Amino acid sequence: MHHSQVKHTIEIFEMIYKNLPPLVPKEVGEELEHSLEHLRDDYLVGINEAESMMISLGKKVWPYWKAFFEFYDMEQGRMGEKFLLGKLPLELKNKYKEFKEHGGSYHDLRSGGPIVFFETEERQILTGAFVDVDKDIKQHTRQSVLSMERVKYEKLILDFQVTLDDIEKRLDSLRMLAEDEEEHPELATEIRQRVRDFEYGLCLLGPNARHEEIVNTEDYFKERRELKKHFGM
């Protein structure tokens, strides 16, 4: 039996594989499939190996995920409410209109903040409806980026690949920074952990890795290094 952490990593790996965004190269999909089979079959695999494998493959999918969900978010804003209303019974539809009259919005409801406006049974119906809406929006987005929006989608994939290339360079720079901190091992450990955290964010093992945050982190640790060098801080 797999260690619980490895099992969790495999579950995320499976979710990525089953929901690959459009235009991910065939060879990347096959590599994901083979790696997943290896992880499922090898009960001795450790968490570091499993995570490293997922990070490596997750980076190859990341530009496609980011591009796809840019379009997905646009479709949610444009059609989500319409899809939701089409799935609600009349009474709940009227309750939703009342909710909007009190200043609520579709986005507010999706975030879960004002859900107390609705009764328990109504919340359950809304939760199920949102699951169905998300499935419908994803399917609609898939069709859109493979037809009318394909050129824009392909350009966005390339844009995110450029972003990923820059992220990789900055993470390499942070790794080198850690290697140079022999005199300050605690700082080197902190830098390496931040690099790992960002890598987690590139493959759904952690919070989304934002480009500007990585840029700021690189500057932050360079300043920390200079302070330690001159003042021992």
C-alpha positions as CSV (number, residue, x, y, z in Angstrom):
1,M,0.0,0.0,0.0
2,H,1.2,3.5,-0.8
3,H,2.1,6.0,1.8
4,S,-0.8,8.5,2.4
5,Q,1.3,11.4,0.9
6,V,2.2,9.3,-2.2
7,K,-1.5,8.3,-2.5
8,H,-2.6,11.9,-2.4
9,T,0.0,12.8,-5.1
10,I,-1.2,10.0,-7.3
11,E,-4.8,11.2,-7.0
12,I,-3.8,14.7,-8.1
13,F,-1.8,13.1,-10.9
14,E,-4.8,11.1,-12.0
15,M,-7.0,14.2,-12.0
16,I,-4.5,16.1,-14.2
17,Y,-4.3,13.2,-16.6
18,K,-8.1,12.7,-16.9
19,N,-8.7,16.5,-17.4
20,L,-5.9,17.4,-19.8
21,P,-6.7,20.7,-21.6
22,P,-7.0,20.7,-25.4
23,L,-3.9,20.6,-27.6
24,V,-1.5,19.1,-25.0
25,P,0.9,17.2,-27.2
26,K,0.2,13.5,-27.6
27,E,3.7,12.5,-26.3
28,V,3.1,14.5,-23.1
29,G,-0.2,12.7,-22.5
30,E,1.6,9.3,-23.1
31,E,4.4,10.3,-20.7
32,L,1.8,11.2,-18.1
33,E,0.1,7.8,-18.6
34,H,3.3,5.8,-18.3
35,S,4.4,7.7,-15.2
36,L,1.1,7.2,-13.6
37,E,1.2,3.5,-14.2
38,H,4.6,3.4,-12.7
39,L,3.5,5.2,-9.5
40,R,0.4,3.0,-9.2
41,D,2.4,-0.2,-9.5
42,D,5.5,0.7,-7.4
43,Y,4.5,0.6,-3.7
44,L,8.1,1.4,-2.7
45,V,8.2,4.8,-4.4
46,G,8.9,7.6,-2.0
47,I,7.1,10.9,-1.7
48,N,10.1,12.9,-3.1
49,E,10.3,10.7,-6.2
50,A,6.6,10.9,-6.8
51,E,6.5,14.7,-6.3
52,S,9.6,15.3,-8.5
53,M,8.0,13.2,-11.3
54,M,4.7,15.1,-11.0
55,I,6.5,18.5,-11.0
56,S,8.5,17.6,-14.1
57,L,5.4,16.6,-16.0
58,G,3.1,19.3,-14.5
59,K,5.4,22.0,-15.9
60,K,4.8,20.6,-19.4
61,V,1.1,20.9,-19.0
62,W,1.1,24.2,-17.1
63,P,1.0,26.6,-20.1
64,Y,-2.1,24.7,-21.5
65,W,-3.8,24.8,-18.1
66,K,-3.3,28.5,-17.7
67,A,-4.5,29.3,-21.2
68,F,-7.5,27.0,-21.0
69,F,-8.6,28.5,-17.6
70,E,-8.3,32.0,-18.9
71,F,-11.0,31.2,-21.5
72,Y,-12.9,29.1,-18.9
73,D,-13.0,32.1,-16.5
74,M,-14.3,34.4,-19.3
75,E,-17.0,31.9,-20.1
76,Q,-18.0,31.6,-16.5
77,G,-18.4,35.4,-16.4
78,R,-20.3,35.5,-19.6
79,M,-22.5,32.4,-19.4
80,G,-22.3,31.0,-15.9
81,E,-25.4,32.7,-14.5
82,K,-27.5,31.8,-17.6
83,F,-26.4,28.1,-17.2
84,L,-27.2,28.2,-13.5
85,L,-30.7,29.6,-13.9
86,G,-31.4,26.9,-16.5
87,K,-30.8,24.3,-13.8
88,L,-32.8,25.8,-10.9
89,P,-36.4,25.0,-10.0
90,L,-38.7,28.0,-10.3
91,E,-38.9,28.7,-6.5
92,L,-35.1,28.7,-6.2
93,K,-34.8,30.8,-9.3
94,N,-37.0,33.4,-7.7
95,K,-35.0,33.2,-4.5
96,Y,-31.8,33.8,-6.5
97,K,-33.4,36.9,-8.1
98,E,-34.3,38.1,-4.6
99,F,-30.7,37.5,-3.6
100,K,-29.5,39.7,-6.4
101,E,-31.9,42.4,-5.5
102,H,-30.2,42.5,-2.1
103,G,-26.9,43.2,-3.8
104,G,-25.6,39.7,-4.3
105,S,-24.1,38.4,-7.5
106,Y,-23.3,35.2,-9.3
107,H,-19.6,35.6,-8.4
108,D,-20.5,36.1,-4.8
109,L,-22.6,33.0,-4.7
110,R,-19.9,30.9,-6.3
111,S,-17.4,32.1,-3.7
112,G,-19.7,30.8,-1.0
113,G,-19.7,34.0,1.1
114,P,-23.5,34.9,1.1
115,I,-24.7,31.3,1.0
116,V,-26.5,31.9,4.4
117,F,-29.1,33.7,2.4
118,F,-30.4,30.3,1.3
119,E,-31.9,27.4,3.3
120,T,-30.0,24.2,3.8
121,E,-32.0,22.3,1.2
122,E,-31.6,25.2,-1.3
123,R,-27.8,25.3,-0.7
124,Q,-27.6,21.6,-1.5
125,I,-29.5,22.2,-4.8
126,L,-27.2,25.1,-5.6
127,T,-24.1,23.1,-4.9
128,G,-25.2,20.4,-7.3
129,A,-26.2,22.9,-9.9
130,F,-22.8,24.6,-9.7
131,V,-21.1,21.3,-10.3
132,D,-23.2,20.8,-13.4
133,V,-22.6,24.4,-14.5
134,D,-18.8,23.9,-14.2
135,K,-18.9,20.7,-16.3
136,D,-21.0,22.5,-18.9
137,I,-18.7,25.5,-19.0
138,K,-15.6,23.4,-19.3
139,Q,-17.2,21.4,-22.2
140,H,-18.3,24.7,-23.9
141,T,-14.8,26.1,-23.4
142,R,-13.2,23.0,-24.9
143,Q,-15.4,23.3,-28.0
144,S,-14.6,27.1,-28.2
145,V,-10.8,26.8,-28.0
146,L,-10.8,24.1,-30.7
147,S,-12.9,26.1,-33.1
148,M,-13.7,29.8,-33.0
149,E,-11.1,30.8,-30.4
150,R,-8.3,28.3,-31.5
151,V,-5.9,31.0,-32.8
152,K,-6.2,33.0,-29.6
153,Y,-5.9,29.9,-27.5
154,E,-2.7,28.8,-29.3
155,K,-1.2,32.3,-28.9
156,L,-2.1,32.3,-25.2
157,I,-0.4,28.9,-24.7
158,L,2.8,30.4,-26.3
159,D,2.6,33.4,-24.0
160,F,2.3,31.2,-20.9
161,Q,5.2,29.1,-22.2
162,V,7.3,32.3,-22.3
163,T,6.2,33.0,-18.7
164,L,7.1,29.5,-17.7
165,D,10.5,29.8,-19.3
166,D,11.1,33.0,-17.2
167,I,9.9,31.2,-14.1
168,E,12.3,28.4,-14.7
169,K,15.2,30.8,-15.0
170,R,14.3,32.5,-11.8
171,L,13.9,29.2,-9.9
172,D,17.3,28.2,-11.2
173,S,18.7,31.5,-10.0
174,L,17.2,30.9,-6.6
175,R,18.8,27.4,-6.5
176,M,22.2,28.9,-7.3
177,L,21.6,31.4,-4.6
178,A,21.0,28.6,-2.1
179,E,24.1,26.8,-3.3
180,D,26.2,29.9,-2.6
181,E,24.9,30.2,1.0
182,E,27.2,27.7,2.7
183,E,27.9,30.2,5.5
184,H,24.1,30.6,6.1
185,P,22.6,27.1,5.9
186,E,19.3,28.2,7.4
187,L,18.8,30.8,4.6
188,A,19.8,28.1,2.0
189,T,17.1,25.8,3.4
190,E,14.5,28.6,3.3
191,I,15.3,29.4,-0.3
192,R,15.1,25.7,-1.4
193,Q,11.8,25.4,0.4
194,R,10.4,28.4,-1.5
195,V,11.6,26.9,-4.8
196,R,9.8,23.7,-3.9
197,D,6.6,25.6,-3.0
198,F,6.6,27.4,-6.3
199,E,7.1,24.1,-8.1
200,Y,4.1,22.6,-6.2
201,G,2.1,25.5,-7.6
202,L,3.0,24.6,-11.2
203,C,1.4,21.1,-10.9
204,L,-1.6,21.6,-8.5
205,L,0.3,20.2,-5.4
206,G,0.1,23.7,-3.9
207,P,-1.3,27.2,-4.4
208,N,-1.0,28.6,-7.9
209,A,2.5,30.0,-8.6
210,R,2.1,33.6,-9.6
211,H,4.9,35.0,-11.8
212,E,5.1,38.4,-9.9
213,E,5.4,36.6,-6.6
214,I,8.4,34.6,-7.9
215,V,10.0,37.8,-9.2
216,N,9.5,39.4,-5.8
217,T,10.9,36.4,-4.0
218,E,14.1,36.4,-6.0
219,D,14.6,40.1,-5.2
220,Y,13.8,39.4,-1.5
221,F,16.3,36.7,-1.0
222,K,19.0,38.6,-2.8
223,E,18.5,41.5,-0.4
224,R,18.5,39.0,2.5
225,R,21.8,37.6,1.3
226,E,23.4,41.1,1.2
227,L,22.1,41.9,4.6
228,K,23.6,38.7,6.0
229,K,26.9,39.3,4.2
230,H,27.3,42.8,5.6
231,F,25.4,42.8,8.9
232,G,24.9,39.1,9.7
233,M,21.1,39.6,9.7
